[in-house]
Each structure stands twice: as C-alpha cells, then as structure tokens.
Amino acid sequence: MAPWHDRAGLARALANVSHAFSILIAAIAFALPVAATAGDVPTFTVDASWPKPLPNNWILGQVGGITVDWQGHIWVIHRPRSLTDDEKGASLNPPRSKCCVSAPPVLEFDTDGNLLRSWGGPGQGYEWVGREHGIEVDERGFVWVGGNADNDNAILKFTLDGKFVAQIGRIAPSLGSNDTTQLGKPAETAIDKDANEIYVADGYGNRRVIVFDATTLAYKRHWGAYGNKPDDNKQAAYDPKAPVSQQFGNPVHCVKLANDGLVYVCDRINNRIQVFKKDGTFVKEFFFEKNTLGNGAVWDIAIWPDPKQTYLLSADGENNEIRVIKREDGSVAGSFGHNGRNAGQFHWVHAMAIDAKGNVYTAEVDTGKRIQKFKLTSDALK
C-alpha cells in the first residue's frame, strides 16, 4: 500500500476519534447544570475618551452631582470655587498660566461626551448656592439643584436653559429637621413623575427625607430613619460595634425611587441603605462594609434599567468602589473600581447615574474633580 494511503487512513481514524470525543463532551455538558453567565450581572469597562475636552479653556472642579435625563443626556453640577489658583491660573489677574478657566457650574453632555449647553451661578432674582451639591432633571423640562454650604438650605428650580423658576426653602439658616418651610443642606433630589412630587435627601444639616409638590412646591410629608420622627440631637460618632442608630446620620446623602414604589435612602455614615414606601413606612435596610469609618460606605445609588430593576449600583466614596447589589435582598453580586487616579479608578466617587443602555457615569469630589463613563460589557439588560 502506498504511504499516502496510510496517511489518509490515519486521518480518517483521527477524525472518527475526534467526532466521538466531541459527542462525549457534548453529552457531559448537557447533563451538567447550566452555570450562570456573565450576562446575569452587570460588568463594565471604562471609556477613557469620555467626555470630550471642554471648550473655552474650561476645567471642572469638584463634581457635586450627576444625573441622566429622559433623553439620555448627562447633566453635571460642579464647584468652581473648589479650583485652586494653579488649576484656574488663566482666570487670575494677571494670568498665572495658560490654563485654565472654570466651566459654568451646570453642564449637559450627550452620550458621546459632547458638551451641549452650560449655565449657572449667581443671577438676577435668586441666590445661588454656596457649594454646589446634587442635580436632577425631570421630564417636564426642569432642572433642580442644591448646595451644602452652611446656609444652602434650599433647592433651586430652573428651565433646561438655566432660567430661574422657583425655589424650596431659602439661602438662610436652617430651622431643623421638623420644619416644613426650610431645608438643611440638601444632598440630592428625586422626582416621582406620576405623583408630581419631589423627594429631597435632606441632608448635611437635617436628618430626613422630605417631599413636596413639584409644581406648587407645597409641603407633603417627611420622615427620618425607620420612619421615625427625625431628631437633631447630637449623635455619637459611628461605631460598628454599637447598636444601630435609630436616626439618620449626616449626611442623608441620596434618595432614589424604584418603579414598584420603593424609596431608597443613603445613610452614608451609618453604612446602610434604608428602604421605605412612599408614605414613609419603613420596609427594610441593607448594611455594607460595616467597619468603614471616615466618610462612610454608602454615598449614592442608581437603579438598574432592566424591566424588573433587578440591581442597585451603589457608589462608595470611602472605599472608592461601586457595588452591584441585588435589589431584592441587598446581597452584593459584584463590584468595580479601586482607589487611584487612573482611568477607571476613583478618588472620592461621590455620585453616579445610569442611562437606559446600562452605561454608568460617575462624579468625584475632593481632589478627584472629574467625571467618567463606564460602558456595559455584559448582556445584563436582556
């Protein structure tokens, strides 16, 4: 027999063995239980090219808030007064350096990182806040901003183009956690479109959630931790070994509304998320990194945009990571981020938002002074 005939026979024999082996592997795989795929949990990669460079030699200071509107546009509020002379050298008289000049406090971006509009700061007919903190945009076309300087005890309402409309509270001393006319350095707001109500995480001075009519601005209701009446008495420093506090600590740093009517509140220093019904009835709470001291482990929440809103994403500015949490039971399904200065890392990640496609946007304060975008890399929306 010719040698090449032997080689052909050998090839056929090997092919038969390979086919049989493939059948065996398939049979074993079929018999085994199906493992969870990566798509079951949101995973991300940083988009280091987002946003695009700002025009006009502008630079951002500490970013006090970030949100995504109904169009998928990203809105940011930053703190021009947090810039050092070195950072804003071009604006000094005489100029210290070629760069830079503070951007206006409020900026709107598209998902590609293009700047669409900007405005904010002191104007005619209203008092601007002393230290910018928190921004929300409702589907009626209004922008709500707040602040957390000593007398920033108000929420200001503007049109999308920055025209002042109205305000809740005043830039004046706080009147305490049970006053219904004045706020206490509010941290963040959330809009209930169907009920036309605005919820306020109130805040750095007060220890409550308070709700107003979003059009008339009339007071509706308020509550503290566990649905208790809020108490402004001095609290002991957080101790992970002590009994859990029956009051919110300062700051009450976020409030978010889920489609099923649950209200999620960040009790930052106490390392917990408390969950309520819209009338303030306490439902449950979740604790995270209970041994965290300093500025606490629960800074902000964003709700995952799948139909069931399966997950919460929670920004932790002390540990500088974002946790992916199962909304049903508070268990941690994953995390991303790390303390650092490189793309995808954080220094004091302060606020976050998610668009309908599952992209995550983050904002940093202290010396972080930046915004970042993280693209969804799994099929967690399916």
C-alpha positions as CSV (number, residue, x, y, z in Angstrom):
1,M,0.0,0.0,0.0
2,A,1.3,3.4,-0.9
3,P,2.4,5.6,2.0
4,W,-0.1,8.3,1.2
5,H,-2.9,5.7,1.6
6,D,-1.7,5.0,5.1
7,R,-1.7,8.7,5.9
8,A,-5.3,9.1,4.6
9,G,-6.5,6.1,6.7
10,L,-4.8,7.6,9.8
11,A,-6.5,10.9,9.1
12,R,-9.9,9.2,8.9
13,A,-9.3,7.3,12.1
14,L,-8.3,10.5,13.9
15,A,-11.4,12.3,12.6
16,N,-13.6,9.5,13.9
17,V,-12.0,9.6,17.3
18,S,-12.3,13.4,17.4
19,H,-16.0,13.2,16.4
20,A,-16.7,10.6,19.2
21,F,-14.9,12.8,21.7
22,S,-17.0,15.8,20.7
23,I,-20.2,13.8,21.2
24,L,-18.9,12.7,24.6
25,I,-18.1,16.3,25.7
26,A,-21.5,17.5,24.5
27,A,-23.3,14.8,26.4
28,I,-21.4,15.6,29.6
29,A,-22.2,19.3,29.2
30,F,-25.8,18.6,28.6
31,A,-26.0,16.5,31.8
32,L,-24.4,19.2,33.9
33,P,-26.4,22.1,35.4
34,V,-26.3,25.3,33.5
35,A,-23.9,27.8,35.2
36,A,-24.7,31.5,35.5
37,T,-23.3,33.5,32.6
38,A,-21.5,36.8,32.9
39,G,-24.7,38.4,31.5
40,D,-26.5,37.7,34.7
41,V,-24.6,40.5,36.4
42,P,-23.7,44.0,35.0
43,T,-20.0,44.3,34.2
44,F,-18.2,47.4,32.8
45,T,-15.2,48.9,31.2
46,V,-14.1,52.5,31.4
47,D,-14.4,54.7,28.4
48,A,-11.2,56.8,28.8
49,S,-12.2,59.1,25.9
50,W,-15.3,60.4,27.7
51,P,-16.1,63.2,27.9
52,K,-14.5,65.1,25.1
53,P,-12.3,68.1,26.0
54,L,-14.2,71.1,27.2
55,P,-14.2,74.3,25.1
56,N,-13.1,77.8,26.1
57,N,-10.1,76.6,28.2
58,W,-12.6,75.3,30.8
59,I,-11.9,73.0,33.6
60,L,-14.1,71.2,36.2
61,G,-13.8,71.5,40.0
62,Q,-15.3,69.0,42.4
63,V,-18.3,67.4,40.8
64,G,-21.2,67.6,43.3
65,G,-23.8,65.8,41.3
66,I,-24.6,63.9,38.1
67,T,-27.8,62.6,36.6
68,V,-29.2,61.3,33.3
69,D,-32.4,62.9,31.8
70,W,-35.2,61.3,29.8
71,Q,-33.3,61.9,26.6
72,G,-30.2,60.1,27.8
73,H,-28.3,63.3,28.3
74,I,-25.9,63.5,31.2
75,W,-26.1,66.6,33.5
76,V,-23.4,67.6,35.9
77,I,-23.1,70.2,38.6
78,H,-19.6,71.1,39.7
79,R,-18.0,73.5,42.2
80,P,-16.0,76.4,40.5
81,R,-14.9,77.7,43.9
82,S,-13.1,74.4,44.6
83,L,-10.5,75.1,42.0
84,T,-7.0,76.0,43.2
85,D,-5.1,79.0,41.8
86,D,-2.9,76.6,40.0
87,E,-5.9,75.0,38.3
88,K,-7.6,78.3,37.3
89,G,-4.4,80.2,36.6
90,A,-5.7,81.7,33.3
91,S,-8.5,83.4,35.1
92,L,-6.3,85.3,37.6
93,N,-5.4,88.9,37.2
94,P,-2.8,89.0,35.9
95,P,-3.0,85.4,34.5
96,R,-0.7,83.0,36.2
97,S,-0.6,80.4,33.4
98,K,-2.1,79.5,30.1
99,C,-4.7,77.2,31.6
100,C,-7.5,77.2,32.8
101,V,-10.8,78.9,33.5
102,S,-13.7,77.4,35.4
103,A,-16.6,76.0,33.4
104,P,-20.1,77.2,34.4
105,P,-21.5,75.1,37.3
106,V,-24.1,73.2,35.2
107,L,-23.2,71.3,32.1
108,E,-25.1,69.0,29.8
109,F,-23.4,66.3,27.7
110,D,-24.6,63.7,25.2
111,T,-23.6,60.0,25.4
112,D,-20.6,60.6,23.1
113,G,-19.2,63.3,25.5
114,N,-20.1,66.4,23.5
115,L,-21.0,69.4,25.6
116,L,-24.5,70.5,24.7
117,R,-25.0,73.5,27.0
118,S,-23.8,75.1,30.2
119,W,-25.0,77.8,32.6
120,G,-25.4,78.5,36.3
121,G,-24.0,80.7,39.1
122,P,-25.4,83.9,40.7
123,G,-28.1,85.7,38.7
124,Q,-31.0,88.1,38.8
125,G,-33.9,87.3,41.1
126,Y,-32.3,84.4,43.0
127,E,-29.5,83.5,45.3
128,W,-27.1,80.8,44.0
129,V,-25.8,78.2,46.4
130,G,-22.5,78.4,48.3
131,R,-21.3,74.9,47.4
132,E,-23.0,73.0,44.6
133,H,-24.4,69.6,45.5
134,G,-26.9,67.5,43.7
135,I,-28.7,67.8,40.4
136,E,-31.9,66.3,39.0
137,V,-33.7,66.8,35.7
138,D,-37.4,66.0,35.3
139,E,-39.4,65.1,32.2
140,R,-41.3,68.3,32.4
141,G,-38.1,70.1,31.5
142,F,-36.9,71.5,34.8
143,V,-33.5,71.2,36.5
144,W,-33.3,71.1,40.3
145,V,-30.0,71.9,42.0
146,G,-28.9,72.3,45.6
147,G,-25.9,73.0,47.8
148,N,-24.3,72.0,51.1
149,A,-22.6,75.2,52.3
150,D,-23.6,76.5,55.8
151,N,-26.7,78.4,54.6
152,D,-27.5,76.3,51.5
153,N,-30.9,75.4,52.8
154,A,-32.8,75.5,49.6
155,I,-33.5,73.6,46.3
156,L,-33.5,75.8,43.2
157,K,-35.6,75.1,40.1
158,F,-34.6,76.2,36.6
159,T,-35.5,75.6,33.0
160,L,-33.2,73.5,30.8
161,D,-31.6,76.7,29.6
162,G,-31.0,78.0,33.1
163,K,-33.9,80.4,33.6
164,F,-34.8,80.6,37.3
165,V,-38.3,79.3,38.1
166,A,-38.7,78.9,41.8
167,Q,-37.2,77.5,45.0
168,I,-37.9,75.5,48.0
169,G,-36.5,77.0,51.2
170,R,-34.1,79.9,51.4
171,I,-30.4,80.6,51.5
172,A,-30.6,81.3,55.2
173,P,-30.0,79.4,58.5
174,S,-31.7,76.1,58.9
175,L,-34.8,75.7,61.1
176,G,-34.3,72.0,61.9
177,S,-35.4,68.6,60.7
178,N,-39.1,69.1,61.5
179,D,-39.6,72.5,59.9
180,T,-41.6,72.3,56.7
181,T,-40.6,75.6,55.1
182,Q,-36.8,75.4,55.2
183,L,-34.3,72.7,54.2
184,G,-31.0,71.7,55.8
185,K,-28.1,71.5,53.3
186,P,-30.0,69.0,51.0
187,A,-27.8,66.5,49.2
188,E,-30.0,65.1,46.4
189,T,-33.5,65.0,44.9
190,A,-35.7,62.5,43.0
191,I,-38.8,63.1,41.0
192,D,-42.0,61.0,41.1
193,K,-43.4,61.8,37.7
194,D,-46.8,60.2,38.2
195,A,-47.4,61.8,41.6
196,N,-45.7,65.1,40.5
197,E,-43.7,65.1,43.7
198,I,-40.1,65.9,44.5
199,Y,-38.2,63.9,47.2
200,V,-35.3,65.5,49.0
201,A,-32.5,63.8,50.8
202,D,-32.1,66.4,53.5
203,G,-29.2,66.2,54.1
204,Y,-26.0,67.5,55.5
205,G,-27.7,69.6,58.2
206,N,-31.1,67.8,58.6
207,R,-31.7,64.1,59.1
208,R,-34.7,63.3,57.0
209,V,-36.4,62.7,53.6
210,I,-38.9,65.4,52.8
211,V,-41.5,65.5,50.0
212,F,-43.0,68.5,48.1
213,D,-45.4,69.0,45.2
214,A,-43.1,69.5,42.2
215,T,-45.3,72.3,40.7
216,T,-46.7,74.3,43.7
217,L,-43.8,73.3,45.9
218,A,-46.2,72.7,48.8
219,Y,-45.0,70.5,51.6
220,K,-46.4,67.0,51.6
221,R,-44.6,64.8,54.3
222,H,-41.3,63.9,55.8
223,W,-39.7,61.2,57.9
224,G,-36.4,60.0,59.5
225,A,-34.7,56.7,59.8
226,Y,-37.1,53.7,60.3
227,G,-39.9,56.1,59.5
228,N,-39.3,57.8,62.9
229,K,-39.7,61.5,63.6
230,P,-36.3,63.0,62.9
231,D,-34.3,64.1,65.8
232,D,-31.5,66.8,65.7
233,N,-29.9,65.9,69.0
234,K,-26.1,65.4,68.8
235,Q,-25.2,61.8,67.8
236,A,-22.2,59.7,68.9
237,A,-19.6,59.0,66.3
238,Y,-20.3,55.9,64.3
239,D,-19.2,52.7,65.9
240,P,-19.6,49.4,64.1
241,K,-19.9,47.6,67.4
242,A,-22.6,49.8,68.8
243,P,-26.3,49.3,68.4
244,V,-27.5,50.7,65.0
245,S,-28.6,54.3,65.1
246,Q,-32.4,54.9,65.2
247,Q,-31.8,58.2,63.4
248,F,-30.1,59.0,60.1
249,G,-26.6,60.3,60.4
250,N,-25.4,63.3,58.4
251,P,-25.4,63.4,55.6
252,V,-28.6,61.8,54.3
253,H,-26.9,61.6,51.0
254,C,-29.2,60.2,48.4
255,V,-32.8,59.3,47.6
256,K,-34.0,57.1,44.7
257,L,-37.4,55.9,43.6
258,A,-38.0,52.4,42.0
259,N,-40.9,51.6,39.7
260,D,-42.5,49.4,42.3
261,G,-42.9,52.3,44.6
262,L,-40.0,51.7,47.0
263,V,-37.9,54.6,48.1
264,Y,-34.1,54.0,48.7
265,V,-32.2,56.3,51.0
266,C,-28.4,56.6,51.5
267,D,-27.5,56.8,55.2
268,R,-23.9,57.4,54.4
269,I,-22.0,57.5,57.7
270,N,-24.1,54.6,59.1
271,N,-23.1,52.4,56.1
272,R,-26.6,51.5,55.2
273,I,-29.4,51.8,52.7
274,Q,-32.9,52.1,54.2
275,V,-35.9,51.2,52.1
276,F,-39.4,52.8,52.5
277,K,-42.8,53.0,50.9
278,K,-43.7,56.4,49.5
279,D,-45.6,57.3,52.6
280,G,-42.5,56.9,54.8
281,T,-43.3,53.4,56.1
282,F,-40.1,51.5,56.8
283,V,-39.6,48.3,54.8
284,K,-36.1,47.0,55.3
285,E,-32.4,48.0,55.4
286,F,-29.1,46.8,53.9
287,F,-25.7,47.3,55.5
288,F,-22.4,47.4,53.6
289,E,-18.8,47.4,54.8
290,K,-19.9,48.0,58.4
291,N,-16.4,48.5,59.6
292,T,-15.9,51.5,57.3
293,L,-15.3,54.7,59.3
294,G,-14.4,58.1,57.9
295,N,-17.0,59.3,55.4
296,G,-19.0,56.1,55.3
297,A,-19.6,53.4,52.6
298,V,-23.0,54.4,51.0
299,W,-22.7,57.7,49.0
300,D,-25.1,57.2,46.1
301,I,-27.4,54.7,44.4
302,A,-28.5,54.2,40.8
303,I,-31.2,51.7,39.8
304,W,-30.5,49.2,37.1
305,P,-32.7,50.0,34.0
306,D,-33.9,46.4,33.2
307,P,-37.7,45.9,33.4
308,K,-37.5,44.4,36.9
309,Q,-34.9,46.9,38.1
310,T,-33.0,43.9,39.3
311,Y,-30.0,45.6,40.7
312,L,-28.9,48.7,42.6
313,L,-25.5,50.2,41.9
314,S,-24.0,52.0,44.9
315,A,-21.1,54.4,45.0
316,D,-18.8,54.1,48.0
317,G,-16.5,57.2,48.2
318,E,-14.6,56.0,51.2
319,N,-13.6,52.6,49.8
320,N,-13.7,54.0,46.2
321,E,-15.6,51.3,44.5
322,I,-19.1,50.7,43.1
323,R,-21.0,47.8,44.3
324,V,-23.6,45.9,42.2
325,I,-26.4,44.9,44.6
326,K,-29.3,42.6,44.2
327,R,-32.3,44.9,44.9
328,E,-34.4,42.1,46.3
329,D,-32.2,41.1,49.2
330,G,-29.3,43.5,49.3
331,S,-26.6,40.9,48.5
332,V,-23.5,42.1,46.7
333,A,-23.3,40.5,43.2
334,G,-20.1,42.3,42.1
335,S,-18.1,45.5,42.2
336,F,-15.7,47.6,40.1
337,G,-13.3,50.5,40.7
338,H,-10.4,51.0,43.0
339,N,-8.8,53.9,44.9
340,G,-6.5,55.6,42.4
341,R,-6.0,58.3,39.8
342,N,-6.0,56.3,36.6
343,A,-9.0,55.9,34.3
344,G,-11.5,53.5,35.9
345,Q,-10.2,54.3,39.4
346,F,-11.7,56.7,41.9
347,H,-10.8,59.3,44.4
348,W,-14.0,60.1,46.5
349,V,-16.5,58.8,44.0
350,H,-19.4,61.0,45.1
351,A,-22.4,60.5,42.8
352,M,-23.4,58.3,39.9
353,A,-26.1,57.8,37.3
354,I,-27.1,55.1,34.7
355,D,-28.6,55.6,31.2
356,A,-31.1,53.3,29.6
357,K,-28.4,51.4,27.8
358,G,-26.6,50.5,31.1
359,N,-23.8,53.0,30.8
360,V,-22.7,54.3,34.2
361,Y,-21.5,57.8,34.8
362,T,-19.6,58.8,37.9
363,A,-18.6,62.1,39.6
364,E,-15.7,62.7,42.0
365,V,-15.1,65.4,44.7
366,D,-12.2,66.3,46.9
367,T,-9.2,66.3,44.6
368,G,-10.8,63.9,42.1
369,K,-12.6,66.7,40.2
370,R,-13.7,64.6,37.2
371,I,-16.5,62.6,35.6
372,Q,-16.1,59.2,34.0
373,K,-18.1,56.8,31.8
374,F,-18.2,53.1,32.2
375,K,-19.7,51.0,29.3
376,L,-21.8,48.0,29.9
377,T,-19.8,44.8,28.7
378,S,-22.4,42.1,29.6
379,D,-25.9,41.4,28.4
380,A,-27.4,42.3,31.8
381,L,-30.3,44.2,30.3
382,K,-31.7,41.2,28.4
